Amino acid sequence: MNLISNTKIWFASLLGIASAVTASYWWLDRPIASFVHHHFLRYSDHAVGDGLSRFPNPLTLLALILSIILGLRMIFLGPLSRHQANTFICSLAVLFTETTKNILKFAFGRTWPETWVDNNPSFIRDGVYGFNFMHGGSTYQSFPSGHMAATCTVISVLWIRYPQFRQIYLIAGLVIGAALVGANYHFLSDVVAGAFVGLSSGWFATVIWDTYAARGGPLFQYNESSTPKMTMSREQ
């Protein structure tokens, strides 16, 4: 498929995800959160959840370090190897996802399913549910899921670059999404939206890299296709 066809598919997917998020918001999020709380989390230690909520996303920290190292390596030592280039793409995409996620969290201002951080009001404890548009603060950062977004960013790049392991990526994404919902860290719609943000960021980053590579950019020589047979562009 060419870029125009893929872009059309992306816009169609955006409409589909928006519809899925809307349906989940009205009919699935509250029943699932209540079920999880009453069957799995009634006697859980919220101190553990609070600590995990405050811990920075390790993927974002790793992406920042790797992007700096590989960026300097590319500038001073020339083109990266295939695997280094793919790691660099992942890292930049994760950082882009982090920025996008923060903007969306502020824009939608959704409250959390459980009370985890700073005694925040939540659906389970206070019956608070909904979006508070353009409202910042840790209380209003449930949508979209940042951890799911970062995870799916990496999955997106790996899915394109190393398609032979797609079953593993799919299982990993489903497990992480189920864990976030199953621990009531996020509503189902938060996870669905986060997954779309991450998959989109990974795809965008890969397309941008390959576009510059196809135009003969000296630092973007490794122009791989998304087919199982991956090749590098010929060195000049």
ABEGO torsion letter per residue (X at the ends): XBAAAAAAAAAAAAAAAAAAAAAAAAAAAAAAAAAAAAAAAAABBAAAAAAAAABBBAAAAAAAAAAAAAAAAAAAAEBBBAAAAAAAAAAAAAAAAAAAAAAAAAAAGBBBABBABGGBBBAAAAGBBEBBBGBBEAAAAAOBBAAAAAAAAAAAAAAAABAAAAAAAAAAAAAAAAAAAAAGABBAAAAAAAAAAAAAAAAAAAAAAAAAAAAGBAABABBBBABABBBBBBBX
